Amino acid sequence: MGRVYVNGKFLAQRGTGVQRSARQWLEAVDAWLDQGRGRSSWVLLHPPGVRPPRWRAIEARTVGRAGWPLHAWEQWALPRAARDGLLLNLAGSAPWFARAQIATLHDAAVFDQPQAYTRAFRWWYRSLFRHLARGSGRLLTVSEFSRQRLASALGVPAGRLEVVPNGGDHFERLVADRRVLSELGLAGQPYLLAVASANPTKNLARLVSAFGQLSSSAIDLRLVLVGGINRRVFASAGGALSTPGLVQAGAVDDARLKALYEQALGLVLPSVYEGFGLPALEAMSCGCPVIAAQAAALPEICGEAALYVDPLSSDQLAEAMARLAADSGIRNDLRVAGRRRVAQFGWQEAGRQLLELVEAAASTTSD
């Protein structure tokens, strides 16, 4: 029987799509392991001070010293603790030196969109990804788009990367917290929603500009922005976003986010670059119509269940928002299509795929 260690650094990080993916994959894997579907023992290694989820089959173990920076913990304490097994990294980063490991590279944005990141962040992740690609460990990614872009950037065959997609059904068991509507002054108020970190690739400045074009119309509408910013990672996206009708909600918990999805006229996802596009599936699972950019992985993930726009055209963005807000027929059609689309992306199936890949690698490692 092999031993699988999981890099638990993501538990100490601010939650974004990458951290959510790691949690949901592991929750699904834990359920499969609890049913006796695995042969290896799984141990989550996490930094001190972290409260890990309570899983049935995956053990949680604290390693390293309190007070270490997360980067130092990942590069030194983690690989030492995992030296007698296979290390699974799910959130983009990984140790430079590890005896045996699997790394998940969610996208090639540090190569394709270098202007979006600080110089230090760009240099480190480009170097790390190239190093991992030269090694013998398995590489995972989340979409065919990301597989092709990573293969090109790293100079490796596309078959070097295995695709394990995200799921979109994680809000189904969650009770929505509708208090957020009164907290943000949205009770009874029609609004569109955007869910994104302040990464320049999310195209929020152009979205706000396009929304501003609607302010002179007769449409009584708000635009709600949900998300945070990490200036140690992302380069400046310009000045503060401001226009009449804009509501900046900041980071919200999942129960409040579900309520915002459920009550919105639609989600607007105008990103110029996405390795997957998890908010689109979240919205669809909550019955929220989606406007998406005709760019990167979004057409692959959304299929026919989105109203597409050129993300570089403010006029198209404004037209799509006005159309969705005014036409209940289009909203209903997109809700139905979205429900069908998200049903193709379940975390249970994603967890099964991940478990099979990891178990096969672990058996080879222990031989």
C-alpha positions as CSV (number, residue, x, y, z in Angstrom):
1,M,0.0,0.0,0.0
2,G,1.4,3.4,-1.0
3,R,1.2,6.6,1.0
4,V,-0.2,9.8,-0.5
5,Y,0.6,13.2,1.1
6,V,-1.4,16.3,0.2
7,N,0.1,19.7,0.2
8,G,-2.2,21.6,2.7
9,K,-0.7,25.1,2.1
10,F,-4.0,26.2,0.4
11,L,-5.8,25.9,3.8
12,A,-3.7,28.9,5.1
13,Q,-4.3,31.0,2.0
14,R,-7.1,33.5,1.1
15,G,-9.8,31.5,-0.8
16,T,-9.9,31.9,-4.6
17,G,-11.0,29.5,-7.2
18,V,-7.7,27.5,-6.9
19,Q,-8.2,27.0,-3.2
20,R,-11.8,26.1,-3.7
21,S,-10.9,23.5,-6.3
22,A,-8.4,21.9,-3.9
23,R,-11.0,21.6,-1.1
24,Q,-13.7,20.2,-3.4
25,W,-11.4,17.6,-5.0
26,L,-10.3,16.4,-1.6
27,E,-13.9,16.2,-0.3
28,A,-14.8,14.1,-3.2
29,V,-11.7,11.9,-2.9
30,D,-12.4,11.4,0.8
31,A,-15.9,10.2,0.0
32,W,-14.5,7.6,-2.5
33,L,-11.8,6.5,0.0
34,D,-14.5,6.1,2.7
35,Q,-16.3,3.7,0.4
36,G,-13.1,1.6,0.1
37,R,-12.2,2.7,-3.4
38,G,-8.5,3.5,-2.7
39,R,-5.5,1.4,-1.9
40,S,-3.2,4.1,-0.4
41,S,-3.4,5.9,2.9
42,W,-3.9,9.7,2.4
43,V,-2.5,12.3,4.8
44,L,-3.1,16.0,4.5
45,L,0.1,17.9,5.7
46,H,-0.7,21.5,6.8
47,P,1.1,24.4,8.5
48,P,0.6,25.1,12.2
49,G,-2.4,27.2,13.1
50,V,-4.6,25.8,10.3
51,R,-7.9,24.1,11.1
52,P,-8.3,21.3,8.5
53,P,-11.7,20.0,7.3
54,R,-13.0,16.9,9.2
55,W,-12.8,14.1,6.7
56,R,-13.5,10.5,7.2
57,A,-10.7,8.8,5.4
58,I,-8.0,11.5,4.9
59,E,-5.9,12.0,8.0
60,A,-4.7,15.6,8.8
61,R,-1.3,16.2,10.2
62,T,0.5,19.4,11.3
63,V,4.1,19.7,10.2
64,G,6.7,22.4,10.5
65,R,7.3,25.2,12.9
66,A,4.8,28.0,13.8
67,G,5.6,31.3,12.4
68,W,7.3,30.1,9.2
69,P,6.3,32.0,6.0
70,L,4.1,29.8,3.9
71,H,6.6,29.7,1.0
72,A,9.4,28.5,3.4
73,W,7.0,25.9,4.9
74,E,6.2,24.6,1.4
75,Q,9.8,24.5,0.2
76,W,11.4,23.0,3.3
77,A,9.1,21.5,5.9
78,L,6.6,19.9,3.5
79,P,8.9,17.8,1.2
80,R,10.8,16.6,4.3
81,A,7.5,15.4,5.9
82,A,6.5,13.7,2.6
83,R,9.7,12.0,1.7
84,D,8.4,8.5,2.2
85,G,5.4,8.8,-0.1
86,L,3.9,10.6,-3.1
87,L,3.2,14.3,-2.6
88,L,0.0,15.7,-4.3
89,N,-0.1,19.5,-4.9
90,L,-3.5,20.8,-6.0
91,A,-3.2,24.6,-5.7
92,G,-0.7,25.6,-8.4
93,S,2.5,25.8,-6.3
94,A,4.7,22.9,-5.3
95,P,8.1,22.2,-3.6
96,W,11.1,22.6,-5.9
97,F,12.7,19.5,-4.4
98,A,10.5,16.5,-3.6
99,R,11.3,12.8,-4.0
100,A,8.0,12.1,-5.8
101,Q,5.2,14.5,-6.5
102,I,2.2,15.4,-8.7
103,A,1.7,19.1,-9.5
104,T,-1.5,20.8,-10.6
105,L,-0.9,23.7,-13.0
106,H,-4.3,25.5,-13.4
107,D,-3.3,27.7,-16.3
108,A,-0.4,29.2,-18.2
109,A,-1.3,32.8,-17.3
110,V,2.2,33.7,-16.0
111,F,3.4,33.0,-19.6
112,D,0.4,34.2,-21.6
113,Q,-0.5,37.3,-19.5
114,P,2.8,38.3,-17.8
115,Q,1.7,41.9,-17.4
116,A,-1.0,40.8,-14.8
117,Y,1.6,39.7,-12.2
118,T,4.3,41.2,-10.2
119,R,7.9,40.6,-11.4
120,A,8.8,38.4,-8.4
121,F,5.6,36.2,-8.7
122,R,6.1,35.9,-12.5
123,W,9.7,34.8,-12.2
124,W,9.1,32.3,-9.5
125,Y,6.2,30.5,-11.1
126,R,7.7,30.5,-14.6
127,S,10.9,28.9,-13.1
128,L,8.9,26.4,-11.0
129,F,6.6,25.3,-13.8
130,R,9.6,24.7,-16.1
131,H,11.4,22.8,-13.4
132,L,8.3,20.6,-12.8
133,A,8.0,20.0,-16.5
134,R,11.6,18.8,-16.7
135,G,11.0,16.3,-13.9
136,S,9.4,12.9,-14.0
137,G,6.4,13.7,-11.8
138,R,2.9,13.8,-13.3
139,L,1.3,17.1,-14.2
140,L,-2.4,17.9,-13.9
141,T,-4.5,20.8,-15.3
142,V,-8.2,21.7,-15.4
143,S,-9.1,22.2,-19.1
144,E,-8.1,21.3,-22.6
145,F,-7.3,25.0,-23.1
146,S,-4.9,25.0,-20.2
147,R,-3.3,21.8,-21.3
148,Q,-2.6,23.2,-24.8
149,R,-1.3,26.5,-23.5
150,L,0.9,24.9,-20.8
151,A,2.3,22.4,-23.3
152,S,3.2,25.3,-25.6
153,A,4.8,27.4,-22.9
154,L,6.7,24.6,-21.3
155,G,7.8,22.9,-24.5
156,V,6.3,19.5,-23.6
157,P,3.8,17.2,-25.4
158,A,0.2,17.9,-24.5
159,G,0.0,14.3,-23.3
160,R,2.4,15.2,-20.5
161,L,-0.5,16.9,-18.7
162,E,-3.6,15.1,-17.5
163,V,-6.9,17.0,-17.4
164,V,-9.0,16.7,-14.3
165,P,-11.8,19.3,-14.5
166,N,-13.4,21.2,-11.7
167,G,-17.0,20.6,-10.6
168,G,-19.8,23.0,-10.4
169,D,-22.3,21.5,-7.9
170,H,-20.7,22.5,-4.6
171,F,-23.5,25.0,-3.8
172,E,-26.3,22.5,-4.1
173,R,-26.2,21.5,-0.4
174,L,-25.6,25.0,0.9
175,V,-28.4,27.2,2.4
176,A,-28.3,30.7,0.9
177,D,-27.9,33.6,3.3
178,R,-30.2,36.3,1.9
179,R,-29.3,38.8,4.5
180,V,-26.6,39.9,2.1
181,L,-29.3,41.5,-0.1
182,S,-30.3,44.0,2.7
183,E,-26.7,44.4,3.8
184,L,-25.7,45.6,0.3
185,G,-29.0,47.6,-0.3
186,L,-30.1,45.1,-3.0
187,A,-33.5,44.0,-1.6
188,G,-36.0,44.3,-4.4
189,Q,-33.3,45.9,-6.7
190,P,-32.4,44.3,-10.0
191,Y,-28.6,43.7,-10.4
192,L,-26.0,42.0,-12.4
193,L,-23.1,40.2,-10.6
194,A,-19.4,39.8,-11.3
195,V,-17.3,37.5,-9.2
196,A,-13.5,37.9,-9.6
197,S,-10.3,38.8,-7.9
198,A,-8.8,42.2,-8.9
199,N,-6.5,40.5,-11.5
200,P,-6.1,42.6,-14.6
201,T,-7.0,39.6,-16.7
202,K,-10.5,39.7,-15.2
203,N,-11.2,42.8,-17.2
204,L,-13.1,44.5,-14.4
205,A,-12.2,48.1,-15.5
206,R,-13.7,47.5,-18.9
207,L,-16.8,45.9,-17.4
208,V,-17.4,48.9,-15.1
209,S,-16.9,51.2,-18.0
210,A,-19.4,49.3,-20.1
211,F,-21.9,49.3,-17.2
212,G,-21.4,53.1,-17.0
213,Q,-22.8,53.3,-20.6
214,L,-26.1,52.0,-19.2
215,S,-26.5,54.7,-16.6
216,S,-28.1,57.1,-19.1
217,S,-30.6,54.6,-20.1
218,A,-34.0,53.9,-18.5
219,I,-32.7,50.6,-17.0
220,D,-32.7,50.8,-13.2
221,L,-29.8,48.4,-12.5
222,R,-26.9,47.7,-10.2
223,L,-23.6,46.0,-10.9
224,V,-22.3,44.0,-7.9
225,L,-18.6,43.2,-7.7
226,V,-17.6,40.3,-5.4
227,G,-13.9,39.5,-4.8
228,G,-10.6,40.7,-3.3
229,I,-7.1,41.7,-4.3
230,N,-3.6,40.4,-3.5
231,R,-1.1,43.1,-4.5
232,R,1.8,40.7,-3.8
233,V,0.6,38.6,-6.7
234,F,-1.2,40.9,-9.1
235,A,0.2,43.9,-10.9
236,S,-1.9,47.1,-10.5
237,A,-5.1,47.1,-12.6
238,G,-5.3,50.9,-12.5
239,G,-7.3,53.3,-10.3
240,A,-10.3,52.6,-8.2
241,L,-13.4,51.4,-10.0
242,S,-16.3,53.8,-9.8
243,T,-19.5,54.5,-11.7
244,P,-23.1,55.2,-10.6
245,G,-24.9,51.9,-9.6
246,L,-21.7,50.1,-8.8
247,V,-21.8,48.0,-5.5
248,Q,-18.4,46.7,-4.3
249,A,-19.2,43.8,-2.0
250,G,-15.6,42.7,-1.4
251,A,-15.1,39.1,-0.3
252,V,-18.2,37.3,0.9
253,D,-18.8,33.8,2.3
254,D,-20.3,31.0,0.3
255,A,-23.8,31.3,1.8
256,R,-24.0,35.0,0.9
257,L,-22.5,34.3,-2.5
258,K,-25.1,31.7,-3.3
259,A,-27.8,34.2,-2.4
260,L,-26.3,36.8,-4.7
261,Y,-26.2,34.2,-7.6
262,E,-29.8,33.2,-7.0
263,Q,-31.2,36.7,-7.0
264,A,-29.0,38.2,-9.8
265,L,-30.4,38.8,-13.3
266,G,-27.1,37.3,-14.5
267,L,-23.4,36.8,-13.9
268,V,-21.0,38.8,-16.2
269,L,-17.7,37.0,-16.7
270,P,-15.7,39.3,-19.1
271,S,-12.2,37.8,-18.4
272,V,-9.7,38.0,-21.2
273,Y,-8.0,34.9,-19.7
274,E,-9.4,32.0,-17.7
275,G,-7.9,28.5,-17.2
276,F,-11.3,27.2,-16.3
277,G,-13.9,29.8,-15.2
278,L,-15.4,28.3,-12.0
279,P,-17.9,31.2,-11.3
280,A,-19.7,30.4,-14.6
281,L,-20.6,26.9,-13.3
282,E,-21.4,28.2,-9.8
283,A,-23.8,30.7,-11.4
284,M,-25.4,28.0,-13.6
285,S,-25.9,25.7,-10.6
286,C,-27.8,28.5,-8.8
287,G,-30.1,29.2,-11.8
288,C,-28.2,32.4,-12.7
289,P,-27.8,33.3,-16.5
290,V,-24.3,33.9,-17.7
291,I,-22.7,36.4,-20.0
292,A,-19.2,35.2,-20.8
293,A,-16.2,36.3,-22.8
294,Q,-15.5,34.5,-26.0
295,A,-12.0,33.9,-24.8
296,A,-9.6,31.3,-23.3
297,A,-11.3,28.3,-21.6
298,L,-14.8,29.9,-21.2
299,P,-16.4,28.6,-24.4
300,E,-15.0,25.1,-23.5
301,I,-16.6,25.2,-20.1
302,C,-19.8,27.1,-20.8
303,G,-20.7,25.4,-24.1
304,E,-24.0,26.7,-25.4
305,A,-25.2,27.9,-22.0
306,A,-23.8,31.5,-22.1
307,L,-24.4,34.7,-24.0
308,Y,-20.9,35.4,-25.4
309,V,-19.2,38.8,-26.0
310,D,-15.9,40.1,-27.2
311,P,-14.2,40.9,-23.9
312,L,-12.3,43.8,-25.5
313,S,-15.5,45.5,-26.7
314,S,-17.2,47.8,-24.1
315,D,-20.0,48.2,-26.5
316,Q,-20.7,44.5,-26.7
317,L,-20.5,44.2,-23.0
318,A,-23.0,47.0,-22.5
319,E,-25.3,45.6,-25.1
320,A,-25.3,42.1,-23.6
321,M,-26.0,43.5,-20.1
322,A,-28.8,45.6,-21.3
323,R,-30.3,42.7,-23.3
324,L,-30.1,40.3,-20.4
325,A,-31.6,42.8,-18.0
326,A,-34.5,43.6,-20.3
327,D,-35.4,40.1,-21.8
328,S,-36.8,37.5,-19.4
329,G,-37.1,35.0,-22.3
330,I,-33.3,35.0,-22.8
331,R,-32.7,34.7,-19.1
332,N,-35.1,31.7,-18.8
333,D,-33.4,30.0,-21.8
334,L,-30.0,30.5,-20.3
335,R,-31.1,29.2,-16.9
336,V,-32.4,26.0,-18.5
337,A,-29.2,25.6,-20.6
338,G,-27.0,26.3,-17.6
339,R,-28.7,23.6,-15.5
340,R,-28.0,21.1,-18.3
341,R,-24.4,22.3,-18.7
342,V,-23.4,22.2,-15.0
343,A,-24.7,18.7,-14.7
344,Q,-21.7,17.6,-16.8
345,F,-19.3,18.9,-14.2
346,G,-19.7,17.1,-10.9
347,W,-17.2,17.1,-8.1
348,Q,-17.9,13.4,-7.5
349,E,-16.7,12.4,-10.9
350,A,-13.8,14.8,-10.8
351,G,-12.7,13.3,-7.5
352,R,-13.0,9.8,-9.0
353,Q,-10.7,10.8,-11.9
354,L,-8.2,12.4,-9.5
355,L,-8.2,9.4,-7.2
356,E,-7.5,7.0,-10.0
357,L,-4.6,9.1,-11.3
358,V,-3.0,9.5,-7.9
359,E,-3.5,5.9,-6.9
360,A,-1.8,4.7,-10.1
361,A,1.1,7.0,-9.5
362,A,1.4,6.0,-5.8
363,S,1.5,2.3,-6.7
364,T,4.4,3.0,-9.0
365,T,6.2,5.1,-6.4
366,S,5.9,2.4,-3.7
367,D,7.2,-0.3,-6.0
